[in-house]
């Protein structure tokens, strides 16, 4: 299930992948809680084989330098094979800003999620996936920013209506003055009703430049399922470390459809 989750790269949009135009809550289908967008922390569950999971989204972040204009885009996820999801995201704004750490979808990016360990429903073994992704900076506002690649491992375990997921990985962040860094995140969510799911998370990254510092944030997310096809998802995040240079707060909103 879930798309992109990515988490940022240096000076460019970080996290990877997309979807929205409406208001928000978090990803599941009626009766089954799913993670991933709009969390920054991703999950290991791929889209079901032969099915789609798509987002029309808008997101933005406020840093010490000011507020980025809300950036719209669309993400498409397809369950191409068993345990394998293909993801592609594209911007609807030809010149998106650099955004920040607390955004889910990159302006232009993609990836392949492969789940290589299945969850043991009767035991403690979690499901685990590898989800390599790339993010390509587009527009004049991102001139000179590098293409970045995120190489994360995500794990998830469910306990009745509760679900815990998290992990992290390595971001390749080339360029003069830049440095590669690690991303991490952990989230806890609960299916409150058949239609409503709520969750909280904390996430962060190491220093992405020679003179940079590590940063971290906390957030809350929600999803409401109107039907098995239509869902509204969203999150809001608040920086708790290095807020003089990294995100002070951010939001992610999306209309999700799952044909």
C-alpha positions in Angstrom: 0.0 0.0 0.0 1.2 3.5 0.6 3.4 5.6 -1.6 6.1 7.4 -1.1 7.5 8.4 1.7 9.7 9.5 1.4 12.1 11.9 3.7 14.1 14.8 2.2 17.3 15.6 0.4 19.5 18.7 0.6 17.9 22.0 -0.4 15.6 20.3 -2.7 12.3 18.6 -2.0 12.9 15.7 0.2 10.6 12.7 0.9 9.6 11.1 -2.3 6.3 10.9 -3.9 2.8 12.4 -4.3 -1.0 13.0 -4.4 -4.0 15.8 -3.5 -6.4 18.7 -3.9 -8.7 18.3 -1.0 -8.5 17.9 2.8 -7.0 15.4 4.9 -6.5 12.3 6.9 -4.5 9.1 6.6 -4.2 6.0 4.3 -6.4 2.9 4.8 -9.4 1.3 3.3 -12.6 0.6 5.2 -11.9 -2.2 7.7 -8.1 -2.3 7.1 -5.6 0.3 8.4 -2.8 1.3 6.1 0.2 3.5 6.7 2.4 5.6 4.4 1.1 8.9 3.1 0.3 11.3 4.6 2.9 10.2 7.2 6.5 11.2 6.5 7.4 7.7 7.9 6.6 5.1 5.3 5.4 1.5 5.6 6.4 -1.8 4.0 3.0 -2.7 2.6 2.8 -2.5 -1.2 -0.4 -1.8 -3.2 -2.4 -5.0 -3.9 -1.4 -6.8 -7.1 -3.3 -5.5 -10.1 -4.7 -2.5 -8.1 -4.0 1.2 -7.9 -3.5 3.7 -5.1 -3.5 7.3 -6.3 -3.3 10.7 -4.7 -4.1 14.2 -5.8 -2.2 16.3 -3.2 -1.2 19.7 -1.9 1.6 20.3 0.7 3.8 23.0 2.0 6.4 23.8 4.7 7.3 26.9 6.8 11.0 27.4 7.5 12.9 30.3 9.0 13.1 31.7 5.4 9.3 31.9 5.1 6.4 29.8 3.8 6.6 27.9 0.6 3.5 28.4 -1.7 1.3 25.3 -1.4 2.5 22.8 -4.0 0.0 20.5 -5.8 0.8 17.3 -7.6 -0.3 13.7 -8.3 1.1 10.3 -7.4 0.3 7.0 -9.0 1.0 3.6 -7.3 0.4 0.3 -8.9 0.7 -3.2 -7.6 2.6 -4.6 -10.6 3.5 -8.0 -9.1 3.0 -9.9 -5.8 4.7 -7.9 -3.0 5.9 -5.2 -5.5 4.7 -1.7 -6.0 5.7 0.8 -8.7 5.4 4.5 -7.8 5.6 7.7 -9.9 4.8 11.3 -8.9 4.6 14.4 -11.0 4.1 18.1 -10.1 1.1 20.1 -11.2 3.1 23.3 -10.5 5.9 23.9 -13.0 8.0 25.8 -10.5 7.6 24.3 -7.0 9.6 25.6 -4.1 12.3 23.6 -2.3 9.7 22.6 0.4 11.2 20.9 3.5 11.7 17.8 5.5 8.1 17.5 6.6 6.5 16.9 3.2 5.5 13.5 1.9 5.7 13.9 -1.9 8.6 15.1 -4.1 7.7 17.3 -7.1 9.1 14.7 -9.5 10.1 11.2 -8.3 9.4 7.5 -8.2 10.5 4.2 -6.8 9.9 0.5 -6.4 8.7 -1.0 -3.1 9.5 -4.7 -2.6 8.2 -6.5 0.5 10.6 -9.4 1.3 9.3 -10.5 4.7 5.6 -11.2 5.4 4.1 -10.4 8.8 3.3 -13.3 11.1 -0.3 -12.6 12.2 0.0 -15.0 15.2 3.5 -14.1 16.3 5.9 -11.1 16.5 7.5 -11.2 13.1 6.9 -7.9 11.3 6.5 -7.3 7.5 9.6 -5.7 6.0 10.2 -4.0 2.7 12.9 -2.2 0.7 11.7 1.0 -1.0 14.4 2.7 -3.1 13.3 6.1 -4.4 14.6 9.1 -6.4 13.6 12.8 -6.3 14.4 15.2 -9.2 14.3 19.0 -8.6 12.3 20.9 -11.1 11.7 24.6 -11.7 13.8 27.8 -11.2 13.3 27.7 -7.5 15.3 24.5 -7.3 18.0 25.5 -9.8 21.3 23.8 -8.9 19.7 21.3 -6.4 20.9 17.7 -6.9 18.9 14.6 -7.8 18.8 12.6 -4.6 18.2 8.9 -4.0 16.7 7.4 -0.8 17.5 3.8 0.1 15.3 2.8 3.1 14.1 -0.3 4.9 10.6 -0.1 6.4 9.0 -2.5 8.9 5.4 -2.8 10.4 3.6 -4.8 13.0 -0.2 -4.8 13.7 -1.9 -5.5 17.0 -5.6 -5.5 16.6 -6.7 -1.9 15.8 -3.1 -0.7 16.5 -0.3 -0.5 14.0 3.3 0.5 14.5 5.6 1.1 11.6 9.0 2.8 10.9 12.5 2.5 9.8 14.8 4.6 7.7 17.7 4.6 5.3 20.5 6.4 3.5 20.0 9.4 1.2 22.6 10.0 -1.5 22.9 13.8 -1.7 25.6 14.9 -4.2 26.9 18.5 -4.7 29.4 21.0 -3.5 28.9 21.6 0.2 26.3 18.8 0.5 26.7 15.5 2.4 24.9 12.2 2.4 22.7 11.6 5.4 20.4 9.2 7.2 16.6 9.4 7.5 14.5 7.8 10.2 10.9 7.7 11.4 8.5 5.8 13.6 4.7 6.1 13.8 1.8 4.6 15.8 -1.7 4.6 14.5 -5.1 3.3 15.5 -8.2 2.4 13.5 -10.8 4.4 15.6 -13.9 3.4 13.6 -14.4 1.5 10.3 -14.0 4.8 8.5 -11.6 6.8 10.7 -7.9 6.3 11.5 -5.6 8.5 13.5 -1.9 8.4 14.2 1.2 10.2 15.5 4.8 10.0 14.4 8.3 11.4 15.0 10.9 11.6 12.2 14.2 13.3 11.3 17.4 13.3 9.4 21.1 13.8 9.8 22.9 16.9 8.6 22.6 17.3 4.8 25.4 19.8 4.3 28.9 20.4 5.7 27.6 23.4 7.8 24.2 21.8 8.5 22.7 20.2 11.5 20.5 17.2 12.2 16.7 18.0 12.4 13.6 16.3 13.8 9.9 16.8 14.0 6.7 15.4 15.4 3.4 15.1 13.6 -0.2 13.9 13.6 -2.2 12.3 10.8 -5.8 11.3 10.0 -7.6 9.5 7.2 -11.3 9.3 6.6 -12.8 6.6 4.2 -15.9 7.8 2.4 -16.1 4.5 0.5 -13.7 1.7 -0.5 -12.8 3.9 -3.5 -12.5 7.4 -2.1 -10.5 8.6 1.0 -9.3 11.9 2.4 -5.9 12.0 4.1 -3.7 14.7 5.8 -1.0 15.5 8.3 0.5 18.4 10.2 4.0 18.4 11.5 6.0 20.6 13.9 9.8 20.9 14.0 11.4 20.1 17.4 15.1 20.3 16.5 17.1 22.8 14.3 14.0 24.9 13.6 16.1 28.0 12.9 17.1 26.4 9.6 14.8 23.4 9.1 11.0 23.1 9.1 9.1 25.0 11.7 5.8 23.4 10.6 4.4 21.7 7.5 1.2 20.2 6.2 0.2 17.5 3.7 -3.4 17.1 2.3 -4.7 14.6 -0.3 -7.7 13.1 -2.0 -6.9 9.4 -2.4 -8.7 6.9 -4.7 -8.0 3.2 -4.8 -9.5 1.5 -7.9 
